Each structure stands twice: as structure tokens, then as C-alpha cells.
Amino acid sequence: DVQLQASGGGLVQPGGALRLSCATSGFSFRGSTISWFRQAPGKEREWVSATRSGGGSVTYYADSVKGRFTISRDYAKNTVYLQMNSLKPEDTATYYCARGRPPLGTIADGASYYDWGQGTQVTVSS
């Protein structure tokens, strides 16, 4: 069975940091693109970041998180991490990891992903 298990969310003050984890199993970790998406109440789902496979991981970020978030892979653990620094209240959302093999042009399109984790809540508030 394909599994993606997101964890690491919580409540943090503005300016703080969290590290999300997406533990995976049941598919080719090396051969898959793993992305993080987020969705805040009343808002559409938003792509956050991706790590793309092939010849060493290549990473991509939404403009809203560039310079603050870092995505990485641990091939030994089949796990993807999202290090989130300098968190802002507008980062508050449920964060989901997803796997697929999207062309670069659709890497931010949720419809390009096959499987999704269950989500982990991130709340940035004082």
C-alpha cells in the first residue's frame, strides 16, 4: 500500500520554526516527486514546495515561502522534510504531502499527484 504520513505540525509564535515530516512507503521514493501543499480555512489549496527526483534532488518553492522554507529528502528513511523558519500568521494552514511524477510545468497542480497524506495542522499565532 502507498502511504504518506505527515507529522510535525503544531502551534508556534510568529517568527518561530517548525519541521514537518512526510514518511513514505509503498512506492519508488527515488522515482517520485514529493510536494507539500497547504490549505487554510476558506481558501483554496496552495502548492508550497517540491523535491523532484532524478540525478539528485531538485527543489522548488512558492514565492510566498522562498527563503524561509527548505525542503529535503532522506533517502535512507524514505522521508521528506519541510523546515519552516520565520513563520508568519499567514502560514497557518493544514499542510499535506503528496507524491507524483508531474511534468515541471504542472508541479504546482494538485491534480498531477497520485497520493496524498492525511495533513498536519500548523498554527502561527501569538
C-alpha positions as CSV (number, residue, x, y, z in Angstrom):
1,D,0.0,0.0,0.0
2,V,1.1,3.5,-0.8
3,Q,1.4,5.6,2.4
4,L,2.3,9.2,3.1
5,Q,2.3,10.1,6.8
6,A,2.6,13.8,7.5
7,S,3.6,15.0,11.0
8,G,5.3,17.7,12.9
9,G,2.6,20.4,12.9
10,G,1.7,22.5,16.0
11,L,1.3,25.9,17.4
12,V,4.2,28.4,17.1
13,Q,4.6,32.1,17.6
14,P,5.3,34.4,14.7
15,G,9.0,34.2,13.8
16,G,9.3,30.7,15.1
17,A,10.1,27.5,13.3
18,L,8.7,24.0,12.7
19,R,9.9,21.0,10.8
20,L,7.3,18.9,9.1
21,S,8.0,15.3,8.1
22,C,6.4,13.1,5.4
23,A,7.2,9.5,5.9
24,T,6.5,7.4,2.8
25,S,6.3,3.7,1.8
26,G,4.9,1.5,-0.9
27,F,6.3,3.3,-4.0
28,S,9.6,4.3,-5.6
29,F,10.8,7.1,-3.4
30,R,13.7,7.9,-5.7
31,G,11.5,8.0,-8.7
32,S,8.8,10.3,-7.3
33,T,8.3,14.0,-6.9
34,I,7.1,14.8,-3.4
35,S,5.4,18.1,-2.8
36,W,3.9,20.0,0.1
37,F,0.6,21.8,-0.3
38,R,-1.4,23.7,2.3
39,Q,-4.9,24.8,2.7
40,A,-6.2,27.4,5.1
41,P,-9.9,27.6,6.1
42,G,-12.0,29.2,3.4
43,K,-9.1,29.3,1.0
44,E,-8.0,27.2,-2.0
45,R,-5.3,24.7,-1.7
46,E,-1.9,26.2,-2.3
47,W,1.3,24.5,-3.5
48,V,4.2,25.2,-1.2
49,S,7.3,23.3,-2.3
50,A,8.5,20.2,-4.2
51,T,11.5,17.9,-4.4
52,R,11.9,16.4,-7.8
53,S,13.7,13.2,-8.4
54,G,16.3,12.3,-11.0
55,G,20.1,13.0,-10.8
56,G,20.0,14.4,-7.4
57,S,17.0,16.1,-5.9
58,V,16.0,19.4,-7.4
59,T,13.9,21.7,-5.2
60,Y,11.2,24.3,-6.0
61,Y,9.4,26.8,-3.8
62,A,6.4,29.1,-4.0
63,D,7.3,32.7,-3.9
64,S,5.4,33.1,-0.6
65,V,7.8,30.8,1.2
66,K,11.1,31.2,-0.7
67,G,14.0,32.0,1.6
68,R,12.1,30.8,4.7
69,F,11.2,27.2,3.9
70,T,13.6,24.4,3.0
71,I,12.5,21.0,1.6
72,S,14.8,18.0,1.8
73,R,14.9,14.2,1.3
74,D,16.3,11.5,3.5
75,Y,16.7,8.5,1.1
76,A,17.6,6.1,4.0
77,K,14.3,6.8,5.7
78,N,12.1,7.5,2.6
79,T,11.1,10.7,4.3
80,V,10.7,14.3,3.1
81,Y,11.1,17.2,5.4
82,L,9.9,20.8,5.2
83,Q,11.9,23.1,7.5
84,M,9.8,26.2,8.1
85,N,11.6,29.2,9.6
86,S,10.4,32.8,10.2
87,L,6.8,31.7,10.3
88,K,4.1,34.2,9.7
89,P,0.4,34.1,10.7
90,E,-0.4,33.7,7.0
91,D,1.4,30.3,7.0
92,T,-1.4,29.0,9.2
93,A,-3.0,26.0,7.4
94,T,-3.2,22.3,7.2
95,Y,-0.2,21.0,5.4
96,Y,-0.3,18.0,3.1
97,C,2.4,16.0,1.4
98,A,1.7,14.4,-2.0
99,R,3.6,12.2,-4.4
100,G,3.5,12.0,-8.2
101,R,5.6,12.4,-11.3
102,P,4.3,15.7,-12.7
103,P,6.0,17.4,-15.6
104,L,7.8,20.5,-14.5
105,G,5.0,22.7,-15.9
106,T,2.4,21.2,-13.6
107,I,4.4,20.6,-10.5
108,A,2.2,23.0,-8.6
109,D,-1.0,21.4,-9.8
110,G,-2.5,19.1,-7.2
111,A,-4.3,17.2,-9.9
112,S,-0.8,15.9,-11.0
113,Y,-0.3,13.9,-7.8
114,Y,-1.4,10.4,-7.2
115,D,-1.4,10.0,-3.5
116,W,-1.8,12.3,-0.5
117,G,-1.0,12.2,3.2
118,Q,-3.6,13.0,5.8
119,G,-2.4,16.5,6.7
120,T,-0.8,18.2,9.7
121,Q,-2.1,21.4,11.2
122,V,0.3,24.4,11.5
123,T,-0.9,27.4,13.5
124,V,1.2,30.5,13.7
125,S,-0.2,32.8,16.4
126,S,0.9,34.9,19.4
